Every structure is written in C-alpha cells, then in structure tokens.
C-alpha cells in the first residue's frame, strides 16, 4: 500500500494531482485507512497511470471520467470507449487547426513587428493610433456606421 506521496513518486504526478484525481472519482480502487487517509494499491496506481496517459493527450476530466466509468462496466463497453476516443480525437484535430491559424496569424504579427523595429513600416499595432491609420488596414475595421453604434 502506498501513501499519496509515494503514489505521486511512482506515477510522476504531483501530490496535488493525485488528490485531485481521486477526489474527481478517477481512481475507483483508492482506499482509505482508519484515519481516512488515502492509500493506494497496485490497481490504484494503474488507474493513476491511466489518468495521466489520458491527460497527456489533452483529454478533459469529464471525458476521462466517462472513460473510467465505461472501463468499470467491462469489455462490453469497448465500442463506446472507442467512440469516446474518436470523439476526443476529432475535437483535438479541430483545436489543432485552430492552433495552426493562431500560429499563422502570429507569424504575420511578428513579421510586422520586425519590420517596425527595422523602421521599414510605421507602427500600426497600437489600437490607440488606429483612428489615424484606418486606411492602411481597412479590412480589420468596421464600416463607419457600425463603428459609431
């Protein structure tokens, strides 16, 4: 049997994470001793490793809880677990595409800053000055009638 500290050392999680995951019901086999202190057996350690693995994929706690609940129901839930993984994979792919758009935008912005620093272009990055330079970036400004509203 292992303490929270030992479970954290074994799994590479923080003690806080071990407590958090057990409080969220993600370690179904965790036990408590006569003093109500968490104690972890090998099965509990395995659940913690599993949670860590799913967290490393970016999976939110709600998905992990669903996954664990399905695991507890047994092998008959393998199709549902697969569907859950596919659902999260699709969500992660959407996030990846969004992150790619963010990076592309940041590349444009850092190139603009580089040009400003090299005095090749005026500073158009300060919103406090945009009323003076609207003509330069008309695509990012609302029409005058919308702006006044």
N, C-alpha and C positions, 0 to 999 in steps of 0.2 A: 504494500500500500504506500502511496506517495502523498506528500503534502502539496499545497498549491505551488510552493516554491520549487519543489522537486519536479512537479508536472511541467512547470514553466521551463525549467532547465532541460528536461528530456525533449520537449517539443520545440524549443526555440521561441516560444511565445513569451510575452511578458506576464507577470503575475496578474496584472490588471486584466489582460486579455483572457486569461484562464478563468478568472472570477466572472468576467462579463459574459463569456460564452456559457458558463454553467448557469448563470442567472437567467439567460435567454432560453434555457432549455435545450441547448445544443449538445449537451453531454448527458444523454439519458441514463447512463450507468453510474454517474457520480454518486457517491455515498456520503453520509455524514456520520461522524463519530458521536459518542455520548455528549460531547461538548458542542455539537452542531457545527463542527469544523469539517470542511470538505476534505474527503480522502479519495484518491484516485487509484483504481486498479488498472491492470493492463488494458482491459476493454475501454475504460475511460480515457486512457492515454491514446488509444487508437481513434476514438471519437474526436479527440482534440487534434490529432494529426489530420483527420479527415476535414475538420472545420478549417484548419489552417490551409490545406490544399485548396478548398473551395474559395476561401478569402483571397488567396493569391491569384485566383482567376478574376478577382474583382466582384465576385458574386455578393449581392447584398444579404444581410442577415435573414430577411424574410424568405428568400429563395433557399438559403441553407436550411432554415427551419422546415420548410416544406420537404426538402430533400431528405432530411433526417427522419421526419415523420413517415415518409414513404419507405425508407430503409427499414424502419422498425416494423412495418407491415410485412416485410419479407420479399422474396424473389418475384412474387406475382406483380410487384409494382415496378419492375424493371422498365416496362414500356413507358410508364408515367415519369420515371426518373430520366429516361432518355429524352422524353418530350420537354421536361424541365430544362435539361442541359441545352437542348436545341433552342428553346425559347430565350434562354440567357445568352447563348452564343449569338443569336440574331440581334439582341439588344446591344451586345458588345460590339458587333460589327457596325451598327448604327452609330455608336459612340466613337468608334474608330474613324469613320468617315467624317464625323463632326470634328474630331481632333485634327484630322488632315486639313480640313477647311481652316481651322484655327491657326495651324502652323503656316499655311499658305498666306493667310492674312498677316501674321506676324512677320513673315519674310518680307512682305511688301512694306510693312511699317518700319522694320529695321533698315531696309534699303533706303527708305525715305529719310530716316534719322541720319544714316551715314552721309547721304547727300547734303543734308542740312549742316552736319558737322564739318563737311568739306567745303561749305559755302557754295555749293553748286545749285542750291534751291533755297528759297525763303522758308522760314518756319511756318508750316501750315498745320502743325499738330496741336496748337493751343486753342481750345474752343473759345477762349476769351477774345481771340482775334478773328474769329470766323466771319463776323459781320463785315470785315474789311476784305475778305478773300473768297467770298462765296462763288465768284466767277471761276475760280480755279478748280473747284470740286462740286460743281452743280449737281452731280448725281447723288451726293450724300445729303443734300439739303431739301427740305420740303418746299413746295411752292410758296410764294409769299402769302397767299391767302390762308394756307394751312398753318404757316408759322405764326401768324398773328392770333390764331384761335387759342 
